[in-house]
Amino acid sequence: MKKQMESNKWDESAAVYRSNVENISFYKVTNQRIVTAANIQPGMTVIDLACGSGVTTRLICEALRGEGKVFAIDSSASMLVQARRYVNSGMVSFLESDACVFSYQVTEKVDLILCNAAFWHFSDPPSVLEECRKVLKPKGRVFFNLPDQEFDFGDGKQSQMSQTVAKCLNQPLRPNMERFDRDFINDIAEKSNFEVADYKTFGVDLDYNDLIAFYSIPHVSERRFPELPYNERVKIIESAFSKLDKNTLITYRWAQFCLKLMNDS
């Protein structure tokens, strides 16, 4: 359903992503919410799938309080370099792998799999869930989230963030953009012997600084201006979003899913 971005796109973004990610409101909120929802306990074994620069990985380590194991998995070697620099813990094994084939590198069954702000990038979501099933303990859980740019909440509302960005950058909204929805998630979950155990929605208020920081990440700005070099893209983005009223807040909606195995009674 969604095309996974090539690893070199992430490689180009790794350093900027690492420096920007903690200053962007929605990353702070989604990281904290997904880790809190997972109810991580000391002694657990946890996968951080598409770990990026390691922000979620570090929160997982804090929740484990020195007891347990973490597999931090990403397809980008450069992202893993950033994650190793950011996460200083002997509990973590960093693994380079596409999310669609990661199970062969995981050496034991795991209690939890967390995937923050990445699920829609995977080229084959059903294969990712099948990989999760292979490594998950019978009572394990899978947590992931999707933003309103990529998820249809079923209420007919367009993404406020997408509308604001399109207006500021003087670009049209992406026409007929295919998005995930509840039926699709239920369907791919069932095919891998999962069911939705919990579903939550929440909003994050973004300001112009959030938008500048997010759209200054190379792979994000390239989606808007693929023909321009990075420095020119940043200038356009900074100029466009700096014109927003400094009191303007944009609600960015997210859906958060928890899956469990069907035989977990």
C-alpha positions as CSV (number, residue, x, y, z in Angstrom):
1,M,0.0,0.0,0.0
2,K,2.8,2.4,0.9
3,K,6.2,2.5,-0.7
4,Q,9.1,2.3,1.7
5,M,11.6,5.1,1.2
6,E,15.0,3.9,0.0
7,S,17.6,3.6,2.7
8,N,19.8,6.3,1.1
9,K,16.9,8.8,1.6
10,W,17.1,8.1,5.4
11,D,20.9,8.2,5.2
12,E,20.8,11.7,3.9
13,S,18.4,12.7,6.7
14,A,20.0,11.0,9.6
15,A,22.0,13.8,11.1
16,V,19.4,16.5,10.6
17,Y,16.7,14.2,11.9
18,R,18.7,13.5,15.0
19,S,19.2,17.2,15.7
20,N,15.6,18.2,15.0
21,V,13.5,15.3,16.4
22,E,13.4,16.2,20.1
23,N,12.4,19.8,19.2
24,I,9.3,18.8,17.3
25,S,6.1,18.5,19.4
26,F,4.5,15.5,17.8
27,Y,7.6,13.3,18.2
28,K,7.7,14.1,21.9
29,V,4.1,13.3,22.4
30,T,4.0,10.2,20.2
31,N,7.1,8.7,21.8
32,Q,5.8,9.2,25.3
33,R,2.3,7.9,24.4
34,I,3.5,4.7,22.7
35,V,5.9,3.9,25.5
36,T,3.4,4.6,28.2
37,A,0.7,2.5,26.4
38,A,3.1,-0.4,26.2
39,N,3.4,-0.6,30.0
40,I,7.0,-1.7,29.7
41,Q,8.2,-3.6,32.8
42,P,11.8,-4.4,33.9
43,G,13.0,-7.7,32.5
44,M,11.1,-7.5,29.3
45,T,12.5,-7.9,25.8
46,V,11.4,-5.2,23.5
47,I,11.8,-4.3,19.8
48,D,11.9,-0.7,18.6
49,L,11.0,-1.2,15.0
50,A,12.2,1.5,12.6
51,C,14.1,3.0,15.5
52,G,15.5,5.9,13.6
53,S,17.9,8.0,15.7
54,G,17.0,6.2,18.9
55,V,14.6,8.6,20.7
56,T,12.0,5.9,21.4
57,T,14.8,3.4,22.1
58,R,16.1,5.6,24.9
59,L,12.6,5.9,26.5
60,I,12.2,2.1,26.3
61,C,15.6,1.7,28.2
62,E,14.4,4.2,30.8
63,A,11.2,2.2,31.3
64,L,13.2,-1.1,31.7
65,R,15.3,0.5,34.5
66,G,18.4,-1.5,33.7
67,E,16.7,-4.9,33.4
68,G,15.8,-6.3,30.1
69,K,16.8,-6.3,26.4
70,V,16.1,-4.1,23.4
71,F,16.4,-4.8,19.7
72,A,16.6,-1.5,17.9
73,I,16.0,-2.1,14.2
74,D,16.3,0.2,11.3
75,S,17.0,-0.1,7.5
76,S,19.3,2.8,7.5
77,A,22.9,2.3,8.6
78,S,23.3,6.1,9.1
79,M,20.2,6.2,11.4
80,L,21.7,3.4,13.4
81,V,25.0,5.4,13.7
82,Q,23.0,8.3,15.2
83,A,21.0,5.9,17.5
84,R,24.2,4.3,18.9
85,R,25.6,7.8,19.7
86,Y,22.3,8.8,21.4
87,V,21.5,5.6,23.3
88,N,24.2,4.5,25.7
89,S,23.0,1.2,27.1
90,G,24.3,-2.3,27.2
91,M,20.8,-3.6,26.9
92,V,20.4,-2.6,23.3
93,S,21.4,-4.6,20.2
94,F,21.3,-2.4,17.0
95,L,20.2,-4.3,13.9
96,E,20.2,-3.1,10.3
97,S,17.2,-4.7,8.5
98,D,14.2,-3.9,6.4
99,A,11.1,-4.1,8.5
100,C,9.6,-6.7,6.1
101,V,12.4,-9.3,6.9
102,F,13.7,-8.5,10.3
103,S,12.8,-11.7,12.2
104,Y,15.8,-13.7,11.2
105,Q,18.1,-11.3,13.1
106,V,16.1,-11.4,16.4
107,T,17.5,-14.2,18.5
108,E,14.7,-14.7,21.0
109,K,11.0,-14.2,21.5
110,V,10.0,-10.7,22.6
111,D,7.3,-9.2,24.9
112,L,6.6,-6.0,23.0
113,I,7.1,-4.5,19.6
114,L,6.9,-0.7,19.3
115,C,6.9,1.3,16.0
116,N,6.7,5.0,16.5
117,A,5.9,7.4,13.6
118,A,7.1,5.0,10.9
119,F,4.5,2.3,10.0
120,W,3.2,4.0,6.8
121,H,6.7,4.0,5.3
122,F,6.8,0.2,5.1
123,S,6.5,-1.2,1.6
124,D,4.5,-4.2,2.7
125,P,2.6,-3.7,6.0
126,P,1.2,-7.3,6.0
127,S,4.7,-8.7,5.8
128,V,5.8,-6.5,8.7
129,L,3.0,-7.9,10.9
130,E,3.9,-11.4,9.8
131,E,7.5,-10.7,10.9
132,C,6.1,-9.4,14.2
133,R,4.1,-12.6,14.7
134,K,7.2,-14.8,14.2
135,V,9.1,-13.2,17.1
136,L,6.3,-12.3,19.5
137,K,5.6,-14.2,22.7
138,P,2.0,-15.6,23.0
139,K,1.0,-12.8,25.3
140,G,3.0,-10.1,23.5
141,R,1.7,-6.9,22.0
142,V,2.5,-4.7,18.9
143,F,2.1,-0.9,19.1
144,F,2.2,1.5,16.2
145,N,0.7,4.9,15.3
146,L,-0.4,6.8,12.2
147,P,-0.9,10.5,11.6
148,D,-3.9,12.1,9.8
149,Q,-1.9,12.7,6.7
150,E,-1.6,8.9,6.4
151,F,-4.8,7.7,8.3
152,D,-8.4,8.2,7.5
153,F,-10.3,8.6,10.8
154,G,-13.6,8.0,9.0
155,D,-15.1,11.4,9.8
156,G,-14.5,13.0,6.4
157,K,-12.1,15.5,7.8
158,Q,-8.9,16.4,6.0
159,S,-5.6,16.8,7.7
160,Q,-5.3,20.3,9.2
161,M,-1.5,20.0,8.9
162,S,-1.7,19.0,5.2
163,Q,-4.0,21.9,4.5
164,T,-1.7,24.4,6.3
165,V,1.4,23.1,4.7
166,A,-0.1,23.2,1.2
167,K,-1.3,26.7,1.7
168,C,2.0,28.0,3.1
169,L,4.1,26.4,0.3
170,N,1.5,27.4,-2.3
171,Q,1.1,23.8,-3.4
172,P,-2.1,21.8,-4.0
173,L,-3.2,19.1,-1.6
174,R,-2.1,15.7,-2.8
175,P,-5.2,14.5,-4.8
176,N,-6.8,11.2,-4.0
177,M,-4.1,10.3,-1.5
178,E,-4.5,6.7,-0.4
179,R,-4.6,6.4,3.4
180,F,-4.8,3.7,5.9
181,D,-8.1,3.2,7.7
182,R,-9.6,1.0,10.4
183,D,-10.8,-1.7,7.9
184,F,-7.4,-2.0,6.3
185,I,-5.7,-2.3,9.7
186,N,-8.2,-4.9,10.9
187,D,-7.7,-6.8,7.6
188,I,-3.9,-7.0,7.7
189,A,-4.0,-7.8,11.4
190,E,-6.4,-10.7,10.9
191,K,-4.3,-12.2,8.0
192,S,-1.3,-12.4,10.4
193,N,-3.4,-13.8,13.3
194,F,-3.6,-10.5,15.1
195,E,-6.6,-8.5,16.3
196,V,-6.9,-4.9,17.5
197,A,-6.7,-4.9,21.3
198,D,-6.8,-1.2,21.7
199,Y,-7.3,1.9,19.6
200,K,-6.8,5.5,20.7
201,T,-6.8,8.9,19.0
202,F,-5.2,12.1,20.1
203,G,-4.2,15.5,18.8
204,V,-0.9,17.4,19.1
205,D,-0.8,21.1,18.7
206,L,2.0,22.3,16.4
207,D,3.3,25.8,15.8
208,Y,5.4,27.4,13.1
209,N,8.6,26.2,14.7
210,D,7.5,22.6,14.6
211,L,6.7,22.9,10.9
212,I,10.0,24.5,10.1
213,A,11.9,21.9,12.1
214,F,10.0,19.0,10.6
215,Y,10.0,20.1,6.9
216,S,13.7,21.0,7.2
217,I,14.5,17.2,7.5
218,P,15.9,16.3,4.1
219,H,13.6,13.4,3.2
220,V,10.5,15.4,4.2
221,S,11.4,18.5,2.3
222,E,12.3,16.5,-0.8
223,R,8.8,15.2,-1.0
224,R,7.6,18.8,-1.5
225,F,10.5,20.0,-3.7
226,P,12.1,17.0,-5.3
227,E,13.9,19.0,-8.0
228,L,15.7,21.5,-5.7
229,P,18.9,21.1,-3.7
230,Y,18.5,20.8,0.1
231,N,19.8,24.3,1.0
232,E,17.2,25.9,-1.4
233,R,14.4,23.8,0.0
234,V,15.2,24.9,3.6
235,K,15.2,28.6,2.6
236,I,11.7,28.2,1.0
237,I,10.4,26.3,4.0
238,E,11.7,28.8,6.6
239,S,10.3,31.7,4.6
240,A,6.9,30.1,4.1
241,F,6.3,28.9,7.7
242,S,7.7,32.0,9.3
243,K,4.8,34.0,7.9
244,L,2.3,32.1,10.0
245,D,0.8,34.0,12.9
246,K,3.0,33.1,15.9
247,N,-0.1,32.3,17.9
248,T,-1.4,29.8,15.3
249,L,-1.6,26.2,16.5
250,I,-2.3,23.4,14.1
251,T,-3.9,20.2,15.4
252,Y,-2.1,17.1,14.1
253,R,-4.3,14.1,14.8
254,W,-2.9,10.6,15.4
255,A,-4.3,7.1,15.7
256,Q,-2.5,4.6,18.0
257,F,-3.1,0.8,17.7
258,C,-2.3,-2.1,20.0
259,L,-2.5,-5.6,18.4
260,K,-2.5,-8.9,20.2
261,L,-2.4,-12.4,18.9
262,M,-5.8,-14.0,18.3
263,N,-5.0,-17.0,20.5
264,D,-4.3,-14.7,23.5
265,S,-7.3,-15.3,25.7
